[in-house]
Amino acid sequence: MASESDVTVDRVVEVADLVADEADADTEAVLLDALGRVRKRGWTDE
């Protein structure tokens, strides 16, 4: 059975794929942009 964090990561990637498709962008670029926004809010990537 998948852990809660694995399910969360899968969902984040799924949403990034949808956003990338809608914005005609690369999924990796969407994820990196989102990570940059999280870091600006002061959260660390532990």
N, C-alpha and C positions, 0 to 999 in steps of 0.2 A: 504494500500500500504506500502511496506517495505521501511524503511529509507535507505539513502545511506550508512550509517555505517553498517546496518544489511546486506545489499547486499555485502559489502566489506568483512565482517566477513564470510559470507557464501562462498564467493569465496576463501578466504584464507584457510578455512577448506577443501574445494574441492581440491585445489592444494596440500595441505598437505596429503590428502588421496592418491592422485596420486603418490606423491613422496614416501610415505611410501610403497605403493604397489610395486613400481619399486625397492626400496632399501630393500624390505623385512623387513621393520621396523614398529614400532608402530606409529600411527598418532600422538598421544600425544607426543611422543619423538621427532618427527619431528617438531611439533609446539614449544616445549620447546627449542629445539636447535635454531630455527629461532628467538625466543624471546631473547635468550641469545646473538645472533649476533646483534640484533637491539640495545640492551642495551650497548654492547661494542662500538657501533657507537655513543653513547651519547644521544640516544633518550630515553625519559621516557615513561612509560606505564600509561599515564594519563587516 
